[in-house]
C-alpha cells in the first residue's frame, strides 16, 4: 500500500473513534439528565408531602386557636354576668344594711323617747325656787312654785325641740303627771321639794332663746316671784323610774 493509502485508513479510524466517543458522551449526558429529572421529581414529591403535612398541622392549630378564643369569649361573658350579679347582691345587701341601720336608729330614738335608756347630750338646766318670804304677803302661795309654773317651762322646752326632760333627775314620759301638794310637787307618784331643777337635752341655744323671750316663760315666772336661773350644760338623764 502506498503512502497515500495509509493516510486515508488512518483518517477513517480517527473519525470512527470520534463517532464512538460522541455516542458515549450522548448516552452519558442522557443518563445524567434522566437521573437529574428523576431526582427533581422525587424531591418535589417529598416537598409536596412535607408541605401538605405542615399545612394540616397549621390548620389544626388554627382551628384549635379559634376554638380557644371562642371559649375565652364565653368565659368573659360568664364572668361579666357573675360580676353584675355580685354588684346586684352588694346593692341589695347595702339597702338591707341601710334599712337595718335605720330601724336600729329609730328603735334607739324611741327608747330614748320612752325613757328606757340613759341619755346624754348638750342642753339646759333651769332652776325654779320659791320666792323670799314676804311678811306683807298674806297668801303664801303667791311666792311658791306650783305645778303650772313647771308646766310652762316643760311645755316650752318640748315645743322648742327638747328630746328628753327631767325634774330633779326624774325623767318624764308622754304619760307623766304632775300634781302640786303645798310646798312639794308629785311627779308620777314621787314627791319633790323645792328647788325644782328642770333639765332638758336639746340645742342649748334654741332652748335658752325660747325660755328667755321677752314676755315669755321667764318673765312670767319672775312676775310670780319665782327665783329663776338658767344655764347651758352637758346633761345626763337616767331611765324613767320603774322601766
Rosetta blueprint (number, residue, H / E / L):
1 X L
2 X L
3 X H
4 X H
5 X H
6 X H
7 X H
8 X H
9 X H
10 X H
11 X H
12 X H
13 X H
14 X H
15 X H
16 X H
17 X H
18 X H
19 X H
20 X H
21 X H
22 X H
23 X H
24 X H
25 X H
26 X H
27 X H
28 X H
29 X H
30 X H
31 X H
32 X H
33 X H
34 X H
35 X H
36 X H
37 X H
38 X H
39 X H
40 X H
41 X H
42 X H
43 X H
44 X H
45 X H
46 X H
47 X H
48 X H
49 X H
50 X H
51 X H
52 X H
53 X H
54 X H
55 X H
56 X H
57 X H
58 X H
59 X H
60 X H
61 X H
62 X H
63 X H
64 X H
65 X H
66 X H
67 X H
68 X H
69 X H
70 X H
71 X H
72 X H
73 X H
74 X H
75 X H
76 X H
77 X H
78 X H
79 X H
80 X H
81 X H
82 X H
83 X H
84 X H
85 X H
86 X H
87 X H
88 X H
89 X H
90 X H
91 X H
92 X H
93 X H
94 X H
95 X H
96 X H
97 X H
98 X H
99 X H
100 X H
101 X H
102 X H
103 X H
104 X H
105 X H
106 X H
107 X H
108 X H
109 X H
110 X H
111 X H
112 X H
113 X H
114 X H
115 X L
116 X L
117 X L
118 X L
119 X E
120 X E
121 X E
122 X E
123 X E
124 X E
125 X E
126 X E
127 X E
128 X E
129 X E
130 X L
131 X L
132 X L
133 X L
134 X L
135 X L
136 X L
137 X L
138 X L
139 X L
140 X H
141 X H
142 X H
143 X H
144 X L
145 X L
146 X L
147 X H
148 X H
149 X H
150 X H
151 X H
152 X H
153 X H
154 X H
155 X H
156 X H
157 X H
158 X H
159 X H
160 X L
161 X L
162 X L
163 X L
164 X E
165 X E
166 X E
167 X E
168 X L
169 X L
170 X E
171 X E
172 X L
173 X L
174 X L
175 X L
176 X L
177 X L
178 X E
179 X E
180 X E
181 X E
182 X L
183 X L
184 X E
185 X E
186 X E
187 X E
188 X L
189 X L
190 X E
191 X E
192 X E
193 X E
194 X L
195 X L
196 X E
197 X E
198 X E
199 X E
200 X E
201 X E
202 X L
203 X L
204 X H
205 X H
206 X H
207 X H
208 X H
209 X H
210 X H
211 X H
212 X L
213 X L
214 X L
215 X L
216 X L
217 X H
218 X H
219 X H
220 X H
221 X H
222 X H
223 X H
224 X L
225 X L
226 X L
227 X E
228 X E
229 X E
230 X E
231 X E
232 X E
233 X E
234 X E
235 X E
236 X E
237 X E
238 X L
239 X L
240 X L
241 X L
242 X L
243 X L
